[in-house]
Amino acid sequence: MNDKLAVIGFGTMGQAITGGLVEAAGYPPERIVTSDKAKGPKARARAQALGIGWEAHPLEAVKQSQAVLLCVKPKDLGALLDGLRASGALDHKPLVVSIAAGVDLAFLQARVPEGTPVIRAMPNTPCSIRMGTTVLAPGLHAGDEHLAVARTYFEPLGAVLDLEEHHFDAVTGLSASGPAFIFVILEALAEGGVQCGLPRAVALELAARMTLGAASMVLQTGRHPAALKDEVTTPAGCTIAGLLALEDGRIRSVLARGVERAAQVAGGLGS
Ligand SMILES: NC(=O)c1ccc[n+]([C@@H]2O[C@H](COP(=O)([O-])OP(=O)(O)OC[C@H]3O[C@@H](n4cnc5c(N)ncnc54)[C@H](OP(=O)(O)O)[C@@H]3O)[C@@H](O)[C@H]2O)c1
């Protein structure tokens, strides 16, 4: 079998993943073919700019590929798989990788020919700049060799973690929805800088660079954020004053409940 990857659904995530692979990681574009039912010329022009193949119908892309990356919305996944199976496009049992939130392995396995290897993946949009995180869980017929193939798609885009499938809604609420939460936090931090007189562009750059640095300290030192926070907090200083104002606004429970709520909704997306 060839080493082609079919990316079905070329929206936000389809483009983030293929863009990251081709533009940031140097993945050969001729090894990717995509298909999207979008009628407008925009997605097609993006595929053309990346140099990847384009097929008008998903079955043509899937038939010629050893692996299929499903990047459509959860509500569209059942009909897509049923159509692919009925047309015989999955008869060669390609590796099927789904990134759909809330759609479990049992649902996917029931819609592909018996014995087809299926993997569930949960990436996030920072994959488009190779700063992403992807969590993988293998289905019944997916072995180490299939996980190794899936890793070749996601490792060039950032970190890859293996987790049991029952964690996926939590992963979705934290890691996949999380970039949006951080964008709101960055916007709010920058507003604080603007309120104190900083030019908006400077405030936003400081907020983003500070966030990147703080997150990198947690990852690189392995130390608990509370210990790192205590080190920045001089007695009677400005940081403890700011921290207490944040605690008055219940910042911890607001953020934690945001993740919990996103995970709850993710769990219902596949039904
Ligand atoms: N966005 C994120 O941050 C994120 C993170 C992790 C995982 N995910 C998962 O990634 C998946 C895609 O999300 P997205 O944000 O990229 O969605 P999106 O921007 O709407 O892209 C999905 C694309 O697939 C197309 N499509 C739908 N049915 C199709 C079919 N049968 N054949 C070919 N193309 C089809 C859609 O076209 P139409 O618009 O015309 O229907 C759309 O262009 C979802 O399942 C989501 O749960 C998203």
Ligand as a Chemical Component Dictionary entry (heavy atoms), coordinates in Angstrom:
data_LIG
# 
_chem_comp.id                   LIG 
_chem_comp.type                 NON-POLYMER 
_chem_comp.pdbx_formal_charge   0 
_chem_comp.three_letter_code    LIG 
# 
loop_
_chem_comp_atom.comp_id 
_chem_comp_atom.atom_id 
_chem_comp_atom.alt_atom_id 
_chem_comp_atom.type_symbol 
_chem_comp_atom.charge 
_chem_comp_atom.model_Cartn_x 
_chem_comp_atom.model_Cartn_y 
_chem_comp_atom.model_Cartn_z 
_chem_comp_atom.pdbx_ordinal 
LIG N1  N1  N 0  -11.773 23.375 16.205 1  
LIG C1  C1  C 0  -10.994 22.839 17.138 2  
LIG O1  O1  O 0  -10.270 23.510 17.875 3  
LIG C2  C2  C 0  -10.967 21.337 17.302 4  
LIG C3  C3  C 0  -9.999  20.747 18.143 5  
LIG C4  C4  C 0  -9.953  19.346 18.236 6  
LIG C5  C5  C 0  -10.844 18.568 17.500 7  
LIG N2  N2  N 1  -11.787 19.169 16.719 8  
LIG C6  C6  C 0  -12.691 18.326 15.921 9  
LIG O2  O2  O 0  -12.297 18.515 14.580 10 
LIG C7  C7  C 0  -13.424 18.276 13.725 11 
LIG C8  C8  C 0  -13.470 19.382 12.678 12 
LIG O3  O3  O 0  -13.682 20.617 13.355 13 
LIG P1  P1  P 0  -13.460 21.972 12.575 14 
LIG O4  O4  O 0  -13.485 23.037 13.605 15 
LIG O5  O5  O -1 -12.271 21.845 11.679 16 
LIG O6  O6  O 0  -14.801 22.008 11.678 17 
LIG P2  P2  P 0  -15.061 22.829 10.352 18 
LIG O7  O7  O 0  -14.196 24.044 10.301 19 
LIG O8  O8  O 0  -16.536 22.976 10.208 20 
LIG O9  O9  O 0  -14.530 21.842 9.182  21 
LIG C9  C9  C 0  -15.217 20.685 8.808  22 
LIG C10 C10 C 0  -15.275 20.672 7.286  23 
LIG O10 O10 O 0  -15.743 19.399 6.844  24 
LIG C11 C11 C 0  -16.663 19.600 5.785  25 
LIG N3  N3  N 0  -17.520 18.420 5.650  26 
LIG C12 C12 C 0  -18.636 18.099 6.329  27 
LIG N4  N4  N 0  -19.125 16.909 5.911  28 
LIG C13 C13 C 0  -18.287 16.487 4.932  29 
LIG C14 C14 C 0  -18.263 15.344 4.099  30 
LIG N5  N5  N 0  -19.219 14.388 4.164  31 
LIG N6  N6  N 0  -17.257 15.213 3.205  32 
LIG C15 C15 C 0  -16.300 16.175 3.115  33 
LIG N7  N7  N 0  -16.275 17.296 3.861  34 
LIG C16 C16 C 0  -17.255 17.444 4.762  35 
LIG C17 C17 C 0  -17.399 20.849 6.212  36 
LIG O11 O11 O 0  -18.102 21.433 5.130  37 
LIG P3  P3  P 0  -19.488 22.237 5.481  38 
LIG O12 O12 O 0  -19.071 23.374 6.361  39 
LIG O13 O13 O 0  -19.976 22.659 4.134  40 
LIG O14 O14 O 0  -20.378 21.266 6.192  41 
LIG C18 C18 C 0  -16.256 21.716 6.717  42 
LIG O15 O15 O 0  -15.640 22.428 5.657  43 
LIG C19 C19 C 0  -14.656 18.228 14.626 44 
LIG O16 O16 O 0  -15.117 16.905 14.675 45 
LIG C20 C20 C 0  -14.170 18.721 15.968 46 
LIG O17 O17 O 0  -14.829 18.048 17.027 47 
LIG C21 C21 C 0  -11.849 20.530 16.585 48 
# 
loop_
_chem_comp_bond.comp_id 
_chem_comp_bond.atom_id_1 
_chem_comp_bond.atom_id_2 
_chem_comp_bond.value_order 
_chem_comp_bond.pdbx_ordinal 
LIG N1  C1  SING 1  
LIG C1  O1  DOUB 2  
LIG C1  C2  SING 3  
LIG C2  C3  SING 4  
LIG C2  C21 DOUB 5  
LIG C3  C4  DOUB 6  
LIG C4  C5  SING 7  
LIG C5  N2  DOUB 8  
LIG N2  C6  SING 9  
LIG N2  C21 SING 10 
LIG C6  O2  SING 11 
LIG C6  C20 SING 12 
LIG O2  C7  SING 13 
LIG C7  C8  SING 14 
LIG C7  C19 SING 15 
LIG C8  O3  SING 16 
LIG O3  P1  SING 17 
LIG P1  O4  DOUB 18 
LIG P1  O5  SING 19 
LIG P1  O6  SING 20 
LIG O6  P2  SING 21 
LIG P2  O7  DOUB 22 
LIG P2  O8  SING 23 
LIG P2  O9  SING 24 
LIG O9  C9  SING 25 
LIG C9  C10 SING 26 
LIG C10 O10 SING 27 
LIG C10 C18 SING 28 
LIG O10 C11 SING 29 
LIG C11 N3  SING 30 
LIG C11 C17 SING 31 
LIG N3  C12 SING 32 
LIG N3  C16 SING 33 
LIG C12 N4  DOUB 34 
LIG N4  C13 SING 35 
LIG C13 C14 SING 36 
LIG C13 C16 DOUB 37 
LIG C14 N5  SING 38 
LIG C14 N6  DOUB 39 
LIG N6  C15 SING 40 
LIG C15 N7  DOUB 41 
LIG N7  C16 SING 42 
LIG C17 O11 SING 43 
LIG C17 C18 SING 44 
LIG O11 P3  SING 45 
LIG P3  O12 DOUB 46 
LIG P3  O13 SING 47 
LIG P3  O14 SING 48 
LIG C18 O15 SING 49 
LIG C19 O16 SING 50 
LIG C19 C20 SING 51 
LIG C20 O17 SING 52 
# 
